[in-house]
Amino acid sequence: MMKESLLKNPSVNLTDMKPLLLKVVIWLVIVNVFALAAHNRFNLNSDTAYTWITPQSFPTSQSWDLVDLHDRWDTYWYMDIVRNGYHLQEDNTLANVVFFPLYPFLIKVLGTVLLGNYVLAGWVISMAALLAGCAYFYRLVKEFHPDIDPELPIVLMLLFPTAFFLNIVYTEALFFLISVACFYYVLRKQFMMAGFFALLGALTHSNGVFLGLPILWETVRLYGWKDALLSKRIVPMTMPAIGMFSFLLYDYLKFKDFWLFFKIESAWGRSFSINWDHFSTFSHPSIVNMCIDISFAVLIIGAIVLVWKKLSPLYSLFMSLTVLAALTSGTLMSIGRYSLVLFPLFILIAKIRNKDVLHSWMFASTLFLALDIILYVNNYWAG
């Protein structure tokens, strides 16, 4: 539990974090060199893990273009928003309106500076967000979990099987930064700053709206329900809901449908009913994929229970809602990627005292990270 007060843990300055940030830069170099090698070493056929993956839509190829390695899968939709704005397909399926606006907005701004190289802009933003997020993570662990080496949870996160997503043109790095910063300011009782980051989270990812609940929890714990909800203290906890509402309102104003986001999400296969059509049930790739997804689900559910007992209900609440949203979406697809940004998981693992267990975790995690990189850069489904 967070037993030490902030007074016993003075704020961390940038000089303290230089060794950590250097490790993150080295990690970025290593995984990208590995990705480039993995992309050009294999002569592969197209993926067969899901029935909707076709050679025409997801071809395999080889290239030495390092920037292009980060342009796969959902990157297409962010680029579509940047170049064409939000729009619907003729059949109202697989439209880009399910992707939240902050990340493509930042790509548009930086990409304009980079003379229209929007993929490079997205990659730069993700790398910058990762560095900033690790700095916040270091400060959070240093100040509120002083019994742990503050670098260890970050190293464990960078070795997580889906960690390559922190380095590509996806929202994971940005949402990681926002989530950690939000919790950092909640723990410091700086609720307006926490609310600001929660607002950014709601404009970055659908799970960002859940960042209001830790603010609510901690405000009520400190001041009671009446003072928390019937005073200006309510403002920070409502900011992520305002962000989500603004996005839905935009859909209404442009497309005349306030619930469009949820309807298109269903078309993407994310609904409250299981979508068995996504699977090639008896293929070897599909079986491996399902086993990995189930393993992630079991891991994160078990971690939620342990985080509640050993760390804080504050963390467990956010993790629970994020995982619940994934598990009730009709598919386990992307559960590993969603787990990546649940940073309390890595604080929990860092508290393992048995070195053999911890090292075994790190060895296994590293191997599955390598597998994930090979899959992603070769246009195979990786989460």
C-alpha positions as a printed NumPy array, in Angstrom:
array([[  0.   ,   0.   ,   0.   ],
       [  1.016,   3.642,  -0.385],
       [  2.248,   4.151,   3.164],
       [  4.824,   6.878,   2.672],
       [  3.681,  10.489,   2.621],
       [  4.696,  12.919,  -0.056],
       [  6.74 ,  14.812,   2.55 ],
       [  9.024,  11.79 ,   2.893],
       [  9.415,  11.527,  -0.875],
       [ 10.479,  14.834,  -2.364],
       [  9.762,  15.523,  -5.998],
       [ 12.07 ,  13.917,  -8.548],
       [ 13.994,  16.182, -10.912],
       [ 15.019,  15.536, -14.503],
       [ 18.617,  14.763, -13.582],
       [ 17.433,  11.792, -11.515],
       [ 15.6  ,  10.411, -14.526],
       [ 18.377,  10.734, -17.107],
       [ 19.559,   7.102, -16.726],
       [ 15.982,   5.902, -17.118],
       [ 15.271,   8.019, -20.191],
       [ 18.523,   6.782, -21.729],
       [ 17.317,   3.197, -21.203],
       [ 14.039,   4.036, -22.97 ],
       [ 15.945,   5.518, -25.925],
       [ 18.151,   2.415, -26.087],
       [ 14.999,   0.262, -26.014],
       [ 13.561,   2.254, -28.919],
       [ 16.738,   1.704, -30.942],
       [ 16.88 ,  -2.028, -30.186],
       [ 13.239,  -2.834, -30.954],
       [ 13.303,  -0.853, -34.176],
       [ 16.511,  -2.494, -35.409],
       [ 14.986,  -5.866, -34.542],
       [ 11.766,  -4.894, -36.324],
       [ 13.649,  -3.928, -39.472],
       [ 15.506,  -7.251, -39.459],
       [ 12.325,  -9.236, -38.754],
       [ 10.521,  -7.48 , -41.581],
       [ 13.139,  -8.376, -44.169],
       [ 14.299, -11.809, -43.011],
       [ 11.143, -13.833, -43.734],
       [  9.362, -14.67 , -46.974],
       [  5.868, -15.049, -45.57 ],
       [  2.373, -15.718, -46.838],
       [ -0.506, -13.658, -45.469],
       [ -1.913, -14.225, -41.995],
       [ -4.715, -16.77 , -41.51 ],
       [ -5.544, -16.158, -37.841],
       [ -8.921, -14.598, -38.694],
       [-11.341, -15.114, -41.546],
       [-11.451, -11.389, -42.342],
       [ -7.695, -11.181, -42.999],
       [ -7.179, -11.538, -46.75 ],
       [ -3.978, -11.379, -48.835],
       [ -5.497,  -8.524, -50.833],
       [ -6.211,  -6.365, -47.784],
       [ -3.169,  -7.288, -45.697],
       [ -0.322,  -8.28 , -48.025],
       [  3.129,  -9.185, -46.756],
       [  6.087,  -7.342, -48.21 ],
       [  9.703,  -6.453, -47.528],
       [ 11.181,  -2.961, -47.277],
       [ 14.015,  -1.023, -45.617],
       [ 11.743,   1.954, -44.953],
       [ 11.985,   2.296, -41.17 ],
       [  9.154,   4.811, -40.914],
       [  6.816,   2.589, -42.938],
       [  7.307,  -0.218, -40.393],
       [  5.127,   1.783, -38.029],
       [  2.261,   2.105, -40.5  ],
       [  0.097,  -0.976, -40.017],
       [ -3.497,  -1.849, -39.156],
       [ -5.2  ,   0.972, -37.208],
       [ -2.598,   3.453, -38.44 ],
       [ -4.546,   3.487, -41.695],
       [ -7.554,   4.938, -39.901],
       [ -5.587,   7.644, -38.119],
       [ -4.069,   8.644, -41.45 ],
       [ -7.546,   8.66 , -42.96 ],
       [ -8.768,  11.065, -40.27 ],
       [ -5.723,  13.297, -40.72 ],
       [ -6.1  ,  13.488, -44.492],
       [ -9.88 ,  13.303, -44.971],
       [-11.48 ,  14.11 , -41.633],
       [-14.238,  12.006, -40.087],
       [-16.545,  10.403, -42.65 ],
       [-18.785,   7.382, -43.138],
       [-18.481,   4.534, -45.601],
       [-21.398,   3.898, -47.938],
       [-22.447,   0.839, -45.921],
       [-21.734,   2.593, -42.58 ],
       [-19.228,  -0.1  , -41.551],
       [-15.592,   0.18 , -40.492],
       [-15.765,   3.978, -40.529],
       [-13.084,   6.104, -38.884],
       [-15.563,   7.694, -36.449],
       [-14.655,   5.133, -33.761],
       [-11.173,   6.671, -33.409],
       [-10.891,   9.567, -30.994],
       [ -9.643,  12.959, -32.169],
       [ -6.682,  14.059, -30.015],
       [ -4.019,  11.795, -31.516],
       [ -4.879,  12.492, -35.179],
       [ -5.098,  16.203, -34.338],
       [ -1.546,  16.146, -32.97 ],
       [ -0.406,  14.181, -36.03 ],
       [ -1.99 ,  16.782, -38.304],
       [ -0.197,  19.633, -36.525],
       [  3.246,  18.004, -36.445],
       [  2.797,  16.412, -39.86 ],
       [  2.218,  19.837, -41.382],
       [  5.548,  20.951, -39.914],
       [  7.136,  17.788, -41.353],
       [  5.868,  18.661, -44.845],
       [  3.055,  16.141, -44.886],
       [  4.918,  13.104, -43.553],
       [  2.111,  12.156, -41.202],
       [  3.33 ,   8.635, -40.42 ],
       [  6.65 ,  10.052, -39.238],
       [  4.738,  12.639, -37.213],
       [  2.682,   9.931, -35.514],
       [  5.784,   7.894, -34.744],
       [  7.572,  10.925, -33.268],
       [  4.521,  11.76 , -31.122],
       [  4.346,   8.182, -29.834],
       [  8.055,   8.127, -28.957],
       [  7.834,  11.513, -27.235],
       [  4.731,  10.408, -25.315],
       [  6.494,   7.215, -24.252],
       [  9.45 ,   9.179, -22.867],
       [  7.166,  11.626, -21.054],
       [  4.991,   8.791, -19.767],
       [  8.015,   6.943, -18.409],
       [  9.136,  10.136, -16.653],
       [  5.734,  10.43 , -14.957],
       [  5.747,   6.709, -14.152],
       [  9.185,   7.032, -12.543],
       [  7.996,   9.946, -10.414],
       [  4.828,   8.126,  -9.389],
       [  6.693,   5.005,  -8.281],
       [  9.462,   7.001,  -6.589],
       [  7.041,   9.089,  -4.574],
       [  4.26 ,   6.629,  -3.78 ],
       [  5.931,   3.194,  -3.911],
       [  9.333,   3.853,  -2.319],
       [  9.893,   0.155,  -1.569],
       [ 10.356,  -0.512,  -5.317],
       [ 13.229,   0.415,  -7.613],
       [ 11.392,   3.071,  -9.721],
       [ 13.053,   1.866, -12.916],
       [ 11.939,  -1.748, -12.57 ],
       [  8.205,  -1.307, -13.41 ],
       [  9.202,   0.653, -16.508],
       [ 11.625,  -2.039, -17.643],
       [  8.905,  -4.642, -17.075],
       [  6.496,  -2.578, -19.176],
       [  9.033,  -2.263, -22.01 ],
       [  9.452,  -6.062, -21.966],
       [  5.702,  -6.734, -21.977],
       [  4.631,  -8.819, -25.001],
       [  2.684,  -5.953, -26.608],
       [  5.159,  -3.165, -25.711],
       [  5.996,  -2.51 , -29.386],
       [  2.653,  -0.707, -29.598],
       [  4.191,   2.077, -27.495],
       [  6.471,   2.809, -30.439],
       [  4.089,   2.801, -33.404],
       [  1.381,   5.059, -34.809],
       [ -1.241,   3.955, -32.297],
       [ -2.637,   5.795, -29.27 ],
       [ -1.078,   3.465, -26.683],
       [  1.913,   5.672, -25.821],
       [ -0.182,   8.832, -25.613],
       [ -2.861,   7.15 , -23.512],
       [ -0.185,   5.664, -21.248],
       [  1.248,   9.144, -20.665],
       [ -2.175,  10.612, -19.952],
       [ -3.24 ,   7.777, -17.619],
       [ -0.057,   7.847, -15.536],
       [ -0.114,  11.647, -15.322],
       [ -3.759,  11.606, -14.244],
       [ -3.055,   9.127, -11.436],
       [  0.076,  10.995, -10.429],
       [ -1.897,  14.179,  -9.841],
       [ -4.739,  12.288,  -8.144],
       [ -2.26 ,  10.847,  -5.661],
       [ -0.791,  14.304,  -5.102],
       [ -4.331,  15.629,  -4.49 ],
       [ -3.974,  18.04 ,  -7.435],
       [ -7.421,  17.246,  -8.786],
       [ -7.72 ,  19.982, -11.396],
       [ -4.528,  18.782, -13.084],
       [ -5.811,  15.211, -12.839],
       [ -9.098,  16.317, -14.407],
       [ -7.246,  18.037, -17.238],
       [ -5.385,  14.849, -18.11 ],
       [ -8.578,  12.825, -17.738],
       [-10.209,  15.147, -20.275],
       [ -7.314,  14.514, -22.667],
       [ -7.711,  10.787, -22.023],
       [-11.378,  10.898, -23.019],
       [-10.356,  12.6  , -26.263],
       [ -7.695,   9.969, -26.921],
       [ -9.307,   6.6  , -26.2  ],
       [-12.725,   5.204, -25.356],
       [-11.386,   4.011, -21.984],
       [-10.312,   7.542, -21.124],
       [-13.734,   8.268, -19.677],
       [-12.905,   5.861, -16.833],
       [-10.175,   8.206, -15.611],
       [-12.883,  10.255, -13.905],
       [-13.598,   7.446, -11.448],
       [-10.255,   7.495,  -9.59 ],
       [-10.709,  11.261,  -9.193],
       [-14.197,  10.647,  -7.821],
       [-12.964,   7.899,  -5.5  ],
       [-10.157,   9.946,  -3.993],
       [-12.192,  13.151,  -3.716],
       [-14.997,  11.354,  -1.884],
       [-12.498,   9.588,   0.356],
       [-10.972,  12.911,   1.384],
       [-14.034,  15.151,   1.585],
       [-17.097,  12.901,   1.739],
       [-19.911,  12.525,  -0.773],
       [-21.674,  15.797,   0.011],
       [-18.646,  18.063,  -0.251],
       [-17.33 ,  16.175,  -3.277],
       [-20.514,  16.285,  -5.337],
       [-22.162,  19.521,  -4.204],
       [-19.246,  21.88 ,  -4.617],
       [-16.717,  22.916,  -7.217],
       [-14.782,  19.741,  -6.349],
       [-17.081,  17.941,  -8.777],
       [-15.522,  19.716, -11.778],
       [-12.361,  17.56 , -12.232],
       [-14.25 ,  14.271, -12.039],
       [-16.714,  15.366, -14.726],
       [-14.082,  16.525, -17.215],
       [-13.576,  13.134, -18.928],
       [-17.354,  12.775, -19.314],
       [-17.366,  16.225, -20.929],
       [-14.655,  15.033, -23.34 ],
       [-16.618,  11.924, -24.286],
       [-19.852,  13.911, -24.598],
       [-18.114,  16.433, -26.881],
       [-17.053,  13.659, -29.246],
       [-20.559,  12.183, -29.338],
       [-22.011,  15.665, -29.839],
       [-19.69 ,  16.169, -32.793],
       [-21.089,  12.969, -34.323],
       [-24.597,  14.294, -33.807],
       [-23.851,  17.661, -35.366],
       [-22.043,  16.193, -38.366],
       [-23.846,  12.887, -38.918],
       [-27.166,  13.497, -37.097],
       [-26.637,  10.493, -34.853],
       [-25.569,  10.929, -31.237],
       [-25.015,   7.155, -30.82 ],
       [-23.068,   6.685, -34.041],
       [-19.855,   5.75 , -32.246],
       [-21.476,   2.727, -30.596],
       [-23.205,   1.626, -33.8  ],
       [-19.979,   1.675, -35.793],
       [-18.149,  -0.075, -32.942],
       [-20.624,  -2.907, -33.38 ],
       [-19.778,  -3.041, -37.076],
       [-16.129,  -3.453, -36.053],
       [-17.129,  -6.584, -34.169],
       [-17.222,  -4.939, -30.742],
       [-20.606,  -5.516, -29.201],
       [-22.126,  -7.367, -26.275],
       [-22.547, -10.573, -28.299],
       [-19.722, -12.943, -29.221],
       [-18.673, -12.602, -32.858],
       [-17.551, -16.1  , -33.819],
       [-17.245, -15.121, -37.469],
       [-13.93 , -13.452, -36.713],
       [-12.191, -16.743, -36.132],
       [-10.789, -19.477, -38.358],
       [-11.52 , -21.74 , -35.419],
       [ -9.494, -24.792, -36.409],
       [ -6.41 , -23.161, -37.945],
       [ -3.137, -23.326, -36.069],
       [ -2.648, -19.518, -36.088],
       [ -6.145, -18.988, -34.727],
       [ -5.609, -21.489, -31.906],
       [ -2.345, -19.82 , -30.893],
       [ -3.975, -16.409, -31.059],
       [ -6.886, -17.471, -28.875],
       [ -4.573, -19.081, -26.325],
       [ -2.513, -15.904, -26.088],
       [ -5.623, -13.73 , -25.72 ],
       [ -7.064, -16.02 , -23.037],
       [ -3.731, -15.936, -21.196],
       [ -3.771, -12.141, -21.229],
       [ -7.337, -12.13 , -19.899],
       [ -6.499, -14.522, -17.07 ],
       [ -3.356, -12.541, -16.23 ],
       [ -5.054,  -9.179, -16.022],
       [ -8.094, -10.457, -14.082],
       [ -5.782, -12.061, -11.531],
       [ -3.71 ,  -8.877, -11.402],
       [ -6.797,  -6.766, -10.67 ],
       [ -7.509,  -8.823,  -7.549],
       [ -3.896,  -8.63 ,  -6.362],
       [ -3.632,  -4.918,  -7.116],
       [ -6.705,  -4.306,  -4.939],
       [ -5.156,  -6.271,  -2.066],
       [ -1.5  ,  -5.267,  -2.353],
       [ -1.472,  -1.821,  -3.952],
       [ -4.615,   0.289,  -4.   ],
       [ -8.345,   0.048,  -4.824],
       [ -7.757,   3.269,  -6.757],
       [ -5.667,   1.382,  -9.31 ],
       [ -7.881,  -1.677,  -9.313],
       [-10.988,   0.367, -10.087],
       [ -9.518,   1.791, -13.275],
       [ -8.086,  -1.568, -14.338],
       [-11.395,  -3.337, -13.685],
       [-13.448,  -0.982, -15.815],
       [-10.929,  -1.038, -18.655],
       [-10.832,  -4.825, -18.724],
       [-14.612,  -5.07 , -18.318],
       [-15.033,  -2.886, -21.397],
       [-12.744,  -5.223, -23.317],
       [-14.325,  -8.442, -22.06 ],
       [-17.883,  -7.296, -22.807],
       [-17.073,  -6.2  , -26.35 ],
       [-17.838,  -9.606, -27.857],
       [-14.206, -10.548, -28.481],
       [-10.864, -10.893, -26.704],
       [ -9.104,  -9.213, -29.62 ],
       [ -6.619,  -6.58 , -28.433],
       [ -6.855,  -7.581, -24.758],
       [ -3.052,  -7.728, -24.64 ],
       [ -2.769,  -4.231, -26.067],
       [ -5.352,  -2.853, -23.645],
       [ -3.445,  -4.487, -20.77 ],
       [ -0.259,  -2.698, -21.806],
       [ -1.409,   0.718, -20.562],
       [ -2.605,  -0.622, -17.194],
       [  0.572,   0.527, -15.482],
       [ -0.307,  -0.779, -11.954],
       [  0.251,  -4.271, -13.392],
       [  3.959,  -3.508, -13.676],
       [  4.156,  -2.062, -10.165],
       [  2.598,  -5.302,  -8.952],
       [  5.08 ,  -7.483, -10.868],
       [  7.966,  -5.335,  -9.605],
       [  6.973,  -6.282,  -6.037],
       [  7.717,  -9.965,  -6.682],
       [ 10.467, -10.841,  -4.211],
       [ 11.37 , -14.232,  -5.639],
       [ 14.099, -13.478,  -8.183],
       [ 13.607, -16.763, -10.01 ],
       [  9.935, -15.991, -10.594],
       [ 10.671, -12.42 , -11.649],
       [ 13.432, -13.451, -14.057],
       [ 11.263, -16.216, -15.515],
       [  8.555, -13.643, -16.187],
       [ 11.076, -11.363, -17.879],
       [ 12.463, -14.151, -20.068],
       [  9.005, -15.273, -21.201],
       [  7.768, -11.737, -21.724],
       [ 10.801, -10.863, -23.865],
       [ 10.238, -13.842, -26.149],
       [  6.579, -13.001, -26.67 ],
       [  7.537,  -9.362, -27.299],
       [  9.82 , -10.574, -30.087],
       [  6.963, -12.665, -31.493],
       [  4.631,  -9.675, -31.401],
       [  7.128,  -7.475, -33.245],
       [  7.628, -10.116, -35.939],
       [  3.865, -10.414, -36.373],
       [  3.186,  -6.695, -36.515],
       [  5.887,  -5.623, -38.963],
       [  4.963,  -8.456, -41.323],
       [  1.31 ,  -7.366, -41.379],
       [  0.134, -10.24 , -39.205],
       [ -2.451,  -9.652, -36.481],
       [ -0.603,  -8.734, -33.281],
       [ -3.329,  -7.094, -31.198]])
